[in-house]
């Protein structure tokens, strides 16, 4: 299967690239020129991706699936106004550009798996939450709600969308 992947250089993305390639999938890492993925993995290649303009390289043609893990690290610095803008832009606007680019493809992907975060729910104390719970009303909840809404636009062109709300990521080589 040909899979487009954003966030290929992140903690989850880099592990996923290796696992998908090992299983025989063709993984197309959507990378910006300034953050090109280091070290090629057999069965993978980079596709030019400009999230500001939505331009996708021609090598994306024929992708059957898209996995959207892109976004600046939540724990990557103090939440100044400029940092908050980066957190939002790298998720909401980049996903909007990605979905718009996918919508322009002649053959649309069958499925899009898009990351989100448990921050969607906000700080609700001891309240029991489910997937059906309403979003919170703080900064992260707002980003997550808008991030998911942008991904769900892919349903307009009959691409199935799966939203994954990640919590804290733990791994041998990084994470919280």
C-alpha positions in Angstrom: 0.0 0.0 0.0 1.3 3.5 -0.8 1.0 5.7 2.3 1.6 9.4 2.7 2.8 10.4 6.2 3.2 13.8 7.8 5.2 14.1 11.0 7.7 11.4 9.8 10.5 12.9 11.8 8.7 12.9 15.1 8.7 10.3 17.9 5.6 8.4 16.7 6.2 9.1 13.0 9.8 7.8 12.8 8.8 4.6 14.5 5.7 4.2 12.3 7.8 4.8 9.1 10.1 1.9 10.1 7.2 -0.4 11.0 5.2 0.3 7.8 8.2 -0.1 5.6 9.2 -3.4 7.4 5.7 -4.7 6.6 6.2 -4.0 2.9 4.3 -0.7 2.5 5.6 2.2 0.3 5.9 5.1 2.7 6.0 8.6 1.3 7.3 11.0 4.0 5.7 14.4 3.4 8.6 16.7 4.3 9.3 20.4 4.2 12.7 21.2 2.6 14.1 22.6 5.9 13.1 19.4 7.9 13.9 16.7 5.4 13.8 13.3 7.1 17.3 12.0 7.9 18.5 8.5 7.0 16.4 6.7 4.4 14.6 3.5 5.4 14.2 0.9 2.6 10.7 1.2 1.1 10.4 4.9 1.9 11.0 8.2 0.1 10.5 11.9 0.6 7.7 13.9 -1.1 8.0 17.6 -1.2 5.3 19.2 1.0 4.7 22.8 1.6 2.0 23.2 4.4 1.9 26.9 3.9 0.7 26.7 0.3 -0.6 23.1 0.3 1.6 22.1 -2.5 2.2 18.4 -2.7 4.9 16.8 -4.9 3.8 14.7 -7.8 5.1 11.6 -6.1 2.0 11.6 -3.9 -0.1 10.4 -6.8 -1.6 7.0 -6.2 -1.5 7.1 -2.4 -4.2 4.9 -0.9 -3.8 6.2 2.7 -2.7 9.3 4.5 -1.4 9.4 8.1 -1.3 12.9 9.5 1.0 13.1 12.6 2.4 16.6 11.9 2.6 19.3 14.6 5.2 21.1 16.7 6.0 19.5 20.0 3.6 20.6 22.8 6.5 20.3 25.2 9.0 22.0 23.0 9.1 25.4 24.8 7.2 28.0 26.8 3.8 28.9 25.5 4.5 32.4 24.4 2.1 34.0 21.9 4.5 33.0 19.1 4.8 29.4 20.4 1.0 29.1 20.6 0.7 30.4 17.1 3.2 27.7 15.9 1.3 25.0 17.8 -1.9 26.0 16.1 -0.4 26.6 12.6 1.5 23.3 12.6 -1.7 21.4 13.3 -4.8 23.3 12.1 -3.5 25.2 9.1 -1.2 22.4 8.0 -4.1 19.9 8.1 -6.3 22.3 6.2 -3.6 22.6 3.5 -3.1 18.8 3.4 -6.9 18.1 3.0 -7.2 20.8 0.3 -4.2 19.2 -1.6 -5.7 15.7 -1.3 -9.0 17.0 -2.6 -7.3 18.2 -5.7 -5.9 14.8 -6.5 -7.6 12.9 -9.3 -7.5 9.6 -7.3 -8.3 10.4 -3.6 -6.9 8.3 -0.8 -9.3 5.7 0.6 -8.5 6.6 4.2 -6.9 9.4 6.3 -5.8 8.8 9.9 -5.3 12.1 11.6 -3.7 12.7 15.0 -5.4 14.8 17.6 -4.9 14.9 21.4 -6.7 14.2 24.6 -6.4 17.9 25.2 -9.6 18.0 23.1 -11.5 17.4 26.4 -9.8 20.1 28.4 -9.2 19.9 32.1 -12.3 18.2 33.5 -11.0 17.0 36.8 -12.4 13.6 37.8 -15.2 13.6 35.2 -15.4 10.4 33.2 -14.9 11.2 29.5 -15.7 9.2 26.4 -15.3 9.7 22.7 -18.7 11.3 22.7 -17.8 13.9 25.4 -18.0 17.5 24.4 -14.7 19.4 23.8 -13.3 21.5 26.6 -12.9 25.3 26.3 -9.2 25.9 26.9 -6.3 26.6 24.4 -5.5 22.9 23.7 -9.2 22.0 23.4 -9.6 24.7 20.8 -6.7 23.6 18.8 -7.8 19.9 18.9 -11.4 20.7 18.0 -10.3 22.8 15.0 -7.6 20.2 14.0 -10.2 17.5 13.9 -12.6 19.6 12.0 -10.0 20.3 9.3 -9.2 16.5 9.0 -12.9 15.6 8.8 -13.3 17.8 5.7 -11.7 14.9 3.7 -15.0 13.1 4.1 -16.4 15.6 1.6 -14.5 13.7 -1.2 -15.4 10.2 0.2 -12.1 9.6 2.1 -12.8 7.8 5.3 -11.3 9.8 8.2 -10.1 8.2 11.5 -9.2 10.6 14.3 -6.8 9.3 17.0 -6.6 11.3 20.2 -3.1 10.7 21.7 -2.3 11.1 25.3 1.2 11.3 26.7 3.6 9.4 24.5 6.3 7.3 26.2 9.1 5.5 24.4 12.6 4.3 25.1 14.1 7.1 23.0 11.8 10.0 24.0 8.4 11.3 25.0 7.1 12.7 28.2 
